[in-house]
Structures are given as C-alpha cells and as structure tokens.
Amino acid sequence: MKLRSLYFDGPGRVSIHENTIRRPCRNEVLVKTLFSGISAGTELLVFKEEWPSELTLDQSISALSGKFSYPVKYGYAAVGRVIEVGEDLSPEWTGKLVFAFNPHETYFLSSAENLIIIPEGVAPEVACLLPNMETAVNLVMDGNPIIGESVAIFGQGIVGILTTALLSRMSLAKVVTFEKYPARRQASLSMGADLSIDPSTDFGISRFDDFFVGSLGDDGRADLTYELSGRPEVLNMAIAITGYGGRIVVGSFYGSKKSPIELGGWFHRSRIKLISSQVSSVAPHLTARWSKKRRLEFALRMLAQIKPEGLVTHIKSFEDVSEAYQLLNDKPQETIQVILSYEENA
C-alpha cells in the first residue's frame, strides 16, 4: 500500500513524499487518515526554521522523538478510521473513528493503546483540535485561577481562544483578551471574553484600568495573565498589566525567536510570578491526582461541550499542503484553525 506523507524540506518548503507502508503487526492497527490539524504555532517554527536546534521535535510523542533537521515529518493531530487490525486485537477495532498524535500522512500504523476513540457527537474535524484543547486545559491548571479574579490573555489563536472558552465558564470577575486580528477578537468574544482589545493600536494601562474598575485591587491590574501570542516581545505587555503578586503563565513556544524583556521596572518590585506551562507533562504539584491520560480525557469532554466547529476557518486538501502553510505564514489574519482533508485518500 502506498503511503503519502507531508515533509518539511527546508525553510518555507513543504512537499508530499511517497513510500510504502507495511501491514499491521499483531498488536497494531492501520488507520486511514480523514483529517489532520495544523498547529500554526509549532509547525510554523519548523516551516520557518525557527525551531531550537538543541530540542527534539517532541519528547513525549515517539513518532517525533528525533532531532530537528530537514527533511522532516511533523504534525500531531491526526483523525482517521481503523481499516485493519493485527491478529492479537479484537476485530471490533475495525471502523472505529480514532485520534492519534501522528504526523500528516494518508495512513499510519499505531498500537491500540496510543489511540483515542472519538465519541459520538464529536465531528472528526473538531477532534483534530484535541491537542489544542488539552493545551488549553493545561494552561488553566497551571494558572490556577481563583474565584473572583480578573484574567488577561494575550494571543487569540486557537489555543488562546480555547483557553478563553474554558476560563469564561469559571466564576471569574473579568476575562479580557488582547489580539490584533479582528476575526480572532470576534471569535474570542463569541467564546466568552468580556472584552477583546487590539494591543497594536489600543493598548494602554488606562483603558485596561477603566474596564476593570471595581474588579481589581488598588493597583488596577490583572491577577492572572496568560502570554499565548507566540511573540516574546509581548511578555513586556503582560508584565505591564499584571498586578503586585500576580501570576503570568507563559504558554507560548518562542523557538529560537528572541526579544529584550524589561525586568528592571515594574517587574522588579512587583513580585510577579512567571510560570512556564508546557503540555508534554503535568505540573509536578498535580501529579498525585492528575495524569496525562486523565487530562486528555477531560479535554475530549470539553471539546464535546464547547463545540468549537466555528473556529475551523479553512479545510485544505492534503494535495494543497503548500498553499495551506503559505496561508498561515502570509495571511494569519484570515485564519484561526487550518485543517488538512484526506477526502481523496483511496
């Protein structure tokens, strides 16, 4: 059987490579891919050669355990249907709709234990957002919002919007988001934000203070701030609006991008806590009760509840992979989530 896989061939270049795929071993299944989600954050770092050379592509996903070098397969949000099972597995696996942390390709082999069965009521396109929702759940857990707090979120890409959706369902005083693209600000409001501000033209402590009058302490700043823009310079804005003793959760992966961070002013005297949040692991203080499996299962439940179908702005054919990545790179203002479709996968 022919296998067609997406490869990053070099900076700004992607293509489809063809190979063969073997039959499943005794405890494996063969999955025919239906959709796969593109991560505009991490995948564009690979696309633009901004991945840090010292890091593996992913320390927790076996298919992505190697060092970064071109050409490379990447991606981790595949949804497909099981079409063949190994002899040690129940034939009931056949036909199951499943999710896997697998690169973009027409077919893939997986052990059954590494697959997540998609429940009824979750469309396969929406199931591609499972890694994004798991990241959003992890961000909320790491920020540990307290009832009545005011929260600010910088960046309303897919992860930022899903984080907004989760936080808006909690008993918080205010949730305000910062995003320069109008379509994403509108999506942010639809997912529960109280206000969404364009930081490139409308950023300032004065408007932020006016909005939060009666909601904050004496310094008129946020209790909890998330930096999810993917731009290191935005961390300075996050510091500026976070109050004394507040927390900033840095969920962005900047790769090799760098920017001066202003730690000599407000930050120095404010006792702000910077928290690194990364979904490959569960925070150490939570591991007595939480596992990655439990967190992932909860994220799947949140997908079913929140129903973020409207956040999928583009579905591109797998044959048009170059167009999909150029769209994300050149016209991010038009996108929230881009998904590849394998409809012609025979």
Stockholm file with secondary structure:
# STOCKHOLM 1.0

chainA/1-346         MKLRSLYFDGPGRVSIHENTIRRPCRNEVLVKTLFSGISAGTELLVFKEEWPSELTLDQSISALSGKFSYPVKYGYAAVGRVIEVGEDLSPEWTGKLVFAFNPHETYFLSSAENLIIIPEGVAPEVACLLPNMETAVNLVMDGNPIIGESVAIFGQGIVGILTTALLSRMSLAKVVTFEKYPARRQASLSMGADLSIDPSTDFGISRFDDFFVGSLGDDGRADLTYELSGRPEVLNMAIAITGYGGRIVVGSFYGSKKSPIELGGWFHRSRIKLISSQVSSVAPHLTARWSKKRRLEFALRMLAQIKPEGLVTHIKSFEDVSEAYQLLNDKPQETIQVILSYEENA
#=GR chainA/1-346 SS CEEEEEEEEETTEEEEEEEECCCCCTTEEEEEEEEEECCTTHHHHHHTTCSCTTSBSCSSCGGGCSBCCSSBCCCCCEEEEEEEECTTSCGGGTTCEEEECCCSBSEEEEEGGGCEECCTTSCHHHHTTHHHHHHHHHHHHHHCCCTTCEEEEECCSHHHHHHHHHHHTSCCSEEEEECSCHHHHHHHHHTTCSEEECHHHHCCHHHHHHHTTTTSCTTCCEEEEEECSSCTTHHHHHHHHEEEEEEEEECCCCTTCCCCCCCSSHHHHHTCEEEECCTTSCCGGGTTTCCHHHHHHHHHHHHHHHCCGGGEEEEEEGGGHHHHHHHHHHCGGGCSEEEEECTTCC
#=GC SS_cons         CEEEEEEEEETTEEEEEEEECCCCCTTEEEEEEEEEECCTTHHHHHHTTCSCTTSBSCSSCGGGCSBCCSSBCCCCCEEEEEEEECTTSCGGGTTCEEEECCCSBSEEEEEGGGCEECCTTSCHHHHTTHHHHHHHHHHHHHHCCCTTCEEEEECCSHHHHHHHHHHHTSCCSEEEEECSCHHHHHHHHHTTCSEEECHHHHCCHHHHHHHTTTTSCTTCCEEEEEECSSCTTHHHHHHHHEEEEEEEEECCCCTTCCCCCCCSSHHHHHTCEEEECCTTSCCGGGTTTCCHHHHHHHHHHHHHHHCCGGGEEEEEEGGGHHHHHHHHHHCGGGCSEEEEECTTCC
//
